[in-house]
Amino acid sequence: MVEADWLPLLIRVVAASGVVVLASLAAERVGPFFGGLIATLPVSTGPAYVLLAIDHDDSFIAETALSSLATNVAMISYLVALVLASPRYRMPVSLGGAIALWIGAAMLLRFVPWTVAGVLAANLATYGMAFLLLRRSPPEPVTRRAVPRWYDVPLRAVLVGLLVVGVTTASAWIGPAATGIGAIFPIALSSLTAVVHQRLGGAAAAATMRGAVVANPGFLLSVLTAHLLAVPAGRWWALAAGLAVSLAWSAGLLVWKARGPR
């Protein structure tokens, strides 16, 4: 029987591994846009909130969601950095630079006393700059095609699982402040970028993260829903509503993609 202390870690490993495998397969077989869309679904963050809801009250979930909304500013910057850098630099350089940017932004954001209005204004401003930068940097064509091998899927799952274990285990030594950053570190997106960049090239990695930028407002709206409903409606109803909002946004993007130019 799995020890209770290891259950949250096991859930995070399985969730993160699953989302990276599915997203990378989607990027290879049906296009990078769909890989980015899958990667932004609350498959890895959702279990973390469920575990928090088991141990904490409604107010705690509301405050945590507000913190996640603020940290989304760092996430947008991280995604844009990957879109711009992946076609131009090798994977370790582009991914390492984006991670460094995320960490620096997340640490600075922790010192701001956020309100709902302030956090929404910060996100909207960051979205505006992000879409402006991406508009000036048109996507490069994806020319490389992956050759499937029997061990690809299990190998990806193992590698992502090891990364999650490493980050989580390190929290015992790096302290609570750094652990707070590590708990919402974009493990799934970083792993997906590494896999797609290595197998399909930098243009495919950039296209995948470009899709994640478009899908990211769904995450913002879902966490905002959880924050606003956690206290008046209860944390479980709030999380369920947040999940519904995220799925609705993704479904809308699928319809838009199906009707738009390919």
N, C-alpha and C positions, 0 to 999 in steps of 0.2 A: 504493500500500500504506500502511496506517495505521501511523504511528510507534508503537513499543512504548510510549513514555511516554504516548501519548494513548489507548491501548487501555482502561486502567481507567476513564478518564473517559467514553469512548464507551459502555462497558458500563453505567456508572451512569446516564448520560443515557437510554439506551434502556430500562433496567429501571424507573427512576422514572417516565418518561413513560408506559410501558405500564401500570403499576399504577394510575396516576391516571386514565387514560382508561377502563380497564376498570371501576374502582370507581365513577367518576362515572356511567358509563352504567348500571351496575347500580343505583345509587341512584335514577336517574331512571325506570328501566323496571320493576324488580322490588322496589324498596323500599330505604330507607336502611340497614337492618340488613345487607343483603348487600353494600352498598358499603363499610361499615365492616369487614366480614369479609374482603373481598378486600384492602383496604388494609393489613391487619395480616399478610398472608401474607409470607413472607421473599423477596419478589420483588426488593426493592431492597437489603435487607441481605445476602441470600444471596450475590450476586455479590461484594460487598465481602469477605466471609469467604473465598470461593474464591480471590480474588486475594491475600489475606493468606497463605493456606495454600500458595500457590505459592512465595512468597518467604521464608516463615518456618517454623520447626519446630513440633513438637507442643506444647511448653511455651509458646511464644509465643501459640498459638491458645487454649490453656487460660486464660492470663492475660487475654487480650483478651476472652474470653467472660465471665470474672468481672467485668471492668469494665463490659461491656454489661449484665450482670445488675444491677449497682448503678445504672447510668444509667436502667434501666427505672423506677425510682422517680420520676425526673423525667418520664418519658413518661406514667406514669399521671396525675400531677398536671396535665400539659399537656392530656390528653384530657378530664379532668373540668372543667378551666377552660373548654374549648371547649363542652362540653355545657351548662354553666351560663350562659355569657356569650353564645353565638351567638343565642339567641332574643331577647335584650334589647338587644344593641348591634349597630351596623353591623360589617361584616366586618373592616375595618382595625383597629378597636378590639378586638374579641374575639380575632382571630387574633394581633394584635400583643401583647396582654396575655398570651396563652397562650405565645407564643414567649419573651417576656421571663421568664416564670415557669420555663420549661424551662431556659433558659440559666443563670439564677440557681441553680436546684436542681442542675443538672449540675456547675457550678463548685464548689459546696459539697461535693457528693458525692465529688469528686476528692481531697479532703483526708482522707478516712476510710480507714484501713487495713482493707479488707474481707476477711472470711472467708466461706465458703459459708453457714455458719449465720447470720452477721450479715446477709448480703445477702438471704437468704430471709426472715428476720424483718422486715427493713425493707420488703420488698415486700409481705408479708402484712399488715403494719400499714397500709400505704398502700392496699392493696386494700380493707381493712375500712373505712377512712375514705371511700374513693371510693364504694363501694356504699351506704354510709349517706347520703352527700350526694345521690347520684342517686335514692335511694329517696324522699327528702324533696322532690325536684324532679321531679314526674311529667312525662313528655314532652308537648309541645304537638302538636296535630294538624298534619300537613303538608297545606297547602291549595293551594300554588302548584304549577303544572305547567309544565314546560319545553316550549318550542316548538322542535323540532329544526331545525337549519340545516346546510347541507351542509358548512360550514367548521368546525363545532364541534370534531370529533374532531382534525383536524390542528392546529387552533389550540391546543387544550389540550396536545397533545404538544410543540409548539414552545415554549410558555410554560414548561412544566415543565423541558424541556431547557435553556432559557436560565437558569432558576434554579439548576439543578445546576451548570452551567458557571460561573456567578458565584460560588457558594460554594466550589467546588473551586479556581478560579483565585485567589481571595482568599487561599487558604492559603499562597501563596508570600510574602505580606507580613504575615500576622497571627501567624506563629510556630507552633511545634509544639504548645504547650499549647492554644491556641485551635483549631488544626486538629484536635486530638483530639476536641474538642467538635463541630466542624463535620462531622467524618466520620460521626457518628451522629445528626446533626441530622434531625428528622422532615420531610424534604423532601416525600416523597410525601403524608403526612398533611396537611401545611400546604397543599400545592397542591390536594389534594382538597377541603379545607375551603373554600378560596377559590372553587373552581369551583362546588361545591354551594350555597354561601351566595349567590353571585351569581345562580345560575340558578333555584334552588328555594326560597331564603329561609333565614332563620336557624333555623327549626324543623327543616328538613330537615338542615341542617348539624349541629345538635345530635343529631338521631336517628342520623345516620351515625357520629358520634364516640361515641355511646352504644353502638352496635354494636361499635366498635373497643375500647371498654373491656371488653366481655364477651369479645371474642376475644383480648385482650392476654395472658391467662395462657398461651395456646398459645405465644406468643413466649417468655415466661419459661421454660416447660418445655423448649422446643427449645434455647435457649441454655444452660440448665442441663445438658441432655444432652450438648451439645458440650463444655462445660467438664469434666464428669466423665469423659468417654470419650477426650478428646484425647490424653492421655499413655498410658493403658494400652492403648487400641485403635488409636491413630493418628488424626491429624487428619482424614483423608478419611473414615474410617468414622464418626468422631464427627459430622462435618458431615452425612453422609448420614442418620445416626440422628436428628439434630436436625431435619432437614427432614421425616422421617417422623412425628415427634412433632407438629410443627406442622400437618401435613396431617391427622393423625388428630384433633387437637383441632377443627379447622375442620369436618371431616366430622361429628363429634359434635354440633357446634352446628347444622349444617344439619338433622340428624335431629331434634334438640330443637325447632328452629323449625318444622319440618314437622308435628310432632305437637302442638305447643302452640297456644295461642290466637293468632289473627292480629290 
